[in-house]
Amino acid sequence: MAKNKKKAIWIVLASVLGLAVIAAGVVKALNTEKEASTYVSVVEVEKENDFDSTLITEGILKSKEQRNVVSNLPYMIQEVLFKEGEVVSEGDTLLKIDVKDLEYKIKTAEISLEMERQRLKNMERQLNEPSSTLELEKSLENAELAYENAKTKYEGSKTLFDAGAISKAMLDADEANMLTAKNNYELAQKRIEDSEDNEDLKSNIDIQRKNVEIQEISLKSQKESLGDSIIKSPIDGTIVLSNARVGIPATAATPLFVIEDTNNLEIEVGIGEYDISEIKLGQKVKVTGEAFKGKEIAGEVSFIAPSATVVPTGTGKETQVTVKIDIPNSDNYLKPGFTANVAINTAFKKEALVIPYETVYEKKDGTKVIFKVENNKIKEVPISIGIQGDLKQEVISPEIKLGDKIVVNPSENLKDGLEVSILNGKGEQK
């Protein structure tokens, strides 16, 4: 009896030990399977029609052409012909200025110019008088000869007077004739000297000509100012601001009118240095805004600044390039000053194979790869990136086709040939 009891105990112990060994084997097998399997999430390569890349920014609508109308004449405004908000055409008279003082100045300038011209004419006449050098020389010779004859006669008469042959009156008469002839001779010499000094007169004439020229310029300027007394619109547009009032002086310090071409607007935006290479003249732009909900306006890139500037941002500073976008506004629905959202289409493709951004792995050497799952094994595929959209990007590789399964959020642990298990959207093995 005791022997049978002991045998039963050994049978129980053996059974327990066998179960333990089996349990250990099962656990070991499960752990081995867990270590051998890698679970991955995948997405399929899709095809997008009309796939494009868009750069999003914002800016302020403003008139493409704006002019401040000012006056350089500090005279009273006499008449205002247009009001704020009215549409004007280039050349329309906007206001007139009281120019009575200017007209008086013009009349005075005309008189001054005529006087200076007459003064110049007199000086030129004096220079061109018919007293030639030859005539002056002949006069000098005659005056010298007359003086020598009178002097000889006086000396002879003096000898006769000393001898008592002639009277004192005759001697005095001959002396007077000699002195007169001497004076005439000296005057003839002076005329010759004066003719040699005509260079001074010529210099004075040159100065007078400059005076006349200055007076002519002054008169021309004042007459042009008279034309400026009628203020005209320099462009077609709308008067968005008017400071013109009858009875107050016009001034250049404050615009009389601000005129904007509201039919042709533009948006000026700053594009970061890392994105500017994607911007080209003529690129199409979609413009939307809170002030014009439900409308999508088509614009076009019209200007790219030749240099960049550093501007402050919410996170520090950023290097940006100014870009201008033309916006048509033929129905005048848009208004300068509106804030607008700008979507610049930087690239477009009719059909493209696309994958999410989080499927691409960049290696240390800069090579971009994706990990395709085929028959539950990993295949590393080098790729190029094409057009980049908001959430997806074009994948370019001869080894990639529509419907291929691509690992999401890949890591460096993935290798060619690695066996993997694919999880479904709930994180469960498929």
Secondary structure, DSSP 4 states (H G I P E B T S, - for coil): -HHHHHHHHHHHHHHHHHHHHHHHHHHHHHHHHHHH-EEE-EEE-EEEEEEEEEEEEEEEEEESSEEEE--S--SBEEEE---TT-EE-TT-EEEEE--HHHHHHHHHHHHHHHHHHHHHHHHHHHHT-S--HHHHHHHHHHHHHHHHHHHHHHHHHHHHHHTTSS-HHHHHHHHHHHHHHHHHHHHHHHHHHHHHTHHHHHHHHHHHHHHHHHHHHHHHHHHHHHHTTEEE-SSSEEEEEE---TTSB--SSS-SEEEE-TTEEEEEEEEETTTGGG--TT-EEEEE-GGGTT--EEEEEEEEEEEEEEEEETTEEEEEEEEEEEEE-TT--S-TT-EEEEEEEEEEEEEEEEEEGGG-EE-TTS-EEEEEEETTEEEEEE-EEEEE-SSEEEEE-TT--TT-EEESS--TT--TT-BEEEB-TTS-B-
